[in-house]
Amino acid sequence: MNYNAYESMDILEEARTLGPSNFMAQFKFAELHYRLRALRVAQAETVRALELATTPWELTQARSQLNDIRRMTREGTIKPTWAKSLTIPVVCFALMLWVVTILFKALP
């Protein structure tokens, strides 16, 4: 996977169709959805990867990701809060615009 999510998704979908019993293709496809915070899809795909797991390492990885997904679904993802007042920045911006308009009117 790289930082181009759509290209990665296309490649991983193709890898899943070429090897429907391949754990790693299924797991990485689920991980991509997990990182994009599409948690419902990620959970379903991780369960499918868990069914394909054959080694203890694969089972551990899939279970860990599934636990993280379920925790995030339960607790919610982090959303920014607007705790700060925007009064001072708005007043400063308005004052700056007022000064700029006065300067442009003063120029010949």
C-alpha positions, 0 to 999 in steps of 0.5 A, a space after each residue: 500500500 502507498 499513499 494513493 488510497 484509490 490505486 491501492 484499493 484497486 490493486 488489492 481488490 484485483 489481488 483478492 479476485 486473483 487469490 480468493 483464499 489469500 490471507 494477506 490480500 484480504 487482510 491488507 484490503 481490510 486494513 486499508 478500509 480500517 485506516 480510511 476509517 470505513 469501519 463497517 467495511 473493515 470489520 466485515 473484511 477483517 472477519 473474512 481475513 480471520 476465516 482465511 488465517 492459517 498460521 498463529 501470526 495471521 490469527 494474531 494480526 487479524 484478531 488485533 485489527 478486529 479488536 481495534 475496529 470494534 473498539 473504535 466503533 464502540 468509542 467512536 473516532 476522534 473528532 475535533 472540538 471547537 472549544 476556542 472562540 473565534 471572536 479575536 481572529 475574526 475581529 483581527 481579520 476585519 480590522 486588517 481588511 479595514 486598514 487595507 481598504 483605507 490604504 487603497 483609498 489613500 493611494 492616488 
